[in-house]
């Protein structure tokens, strides 16, 4: 069993299976879900019914809606990054 969630499932049942395996290893309520879970959920919700995706994956529907509105499926390359170094003029 993999320790990380890769979110590569093509459909709801595959993402549900991966999420269930992740929860078995890391626990349930109160555990922060990896970004890959939310990215996969956002992709599925945009293709179908967001409410059904939230219920099917046992995710908070409001959190899913917020991530959809914020462009949650952007992926690491498209997310704004903090600069590693900022020069401050004297």
N, C-alpha and C positions, 0 to 999 in steps of 0.2 A: 504494500500500500504506500502510495506517495505521501510525503509529509506536506507538500505544498499544493495549493489549488491552482491549476493552470488555466481554467476558464475556457478551454478550447472546445467544449461541447458544442455540437452543431444544433442541438434541439433541447427542449425543456427537459426531457427525460435524462439525457446525458449530463446536463448541468446539474440536475437534481441528484444523480448518482454520485458525481464528483463532490458536490457539496455535502452530501450525507457522509461520504468517506472522510472529508475534512473535519466535519463535526464529530465523528467518532474518535478522531485522534485528538482534536483540540478542545472539545467541549461544546456546549450549546449556548444557552442564553447568557448574555453578558460578555461574550467574547467578541472582540472586534474582527469583523470579516475582512479577508484580504481584498485588495482592490480588484483582483481578477474575478471574484465573485460578483461584485457590483458591475464590472464592465460587461460580463457575460449576461447578467440580468437586464442591463440597459439595452444591449443588443437584441435580446429576445423580446423585451417589452416594446421596442420600436417596430418590430416585425409583427407583433400581435397585440394581445390585450394586456396592458400593464397590470391590471388587477389579478388576472389569471396567473401571470408570471409570479407576482408577489405571493399569492396563495400557494402556488405549486412549489415554490422554493422556500416557503415559510419565512419570507422577508417582510419587513415593515413597508407597507405600501407608500406611506408618506416619504420615507427615506428614498425609496426607489424613484418616486416622482421628482424629488429634489435633485437627485443625481441625473435624471433625464433632462431636467431643465438646465442644469449646469453643464450639459454636454459630457456626461459621465463616461461615454464610450471613446473618449479621445485617445487613450493609450498614452504610454509614458513619453513618447517623442513629442506629442502635441501639447502636453501639459506645461504650463509656465514653470520655469526652473529658476531657483534662486542662484544668483551668481556665486561662484566659489570664492571670489576675491573681489573686494570693492576698494578702489584706491580713493583715499580722502586727501584732498588738497590741503596743504598747511595754511 
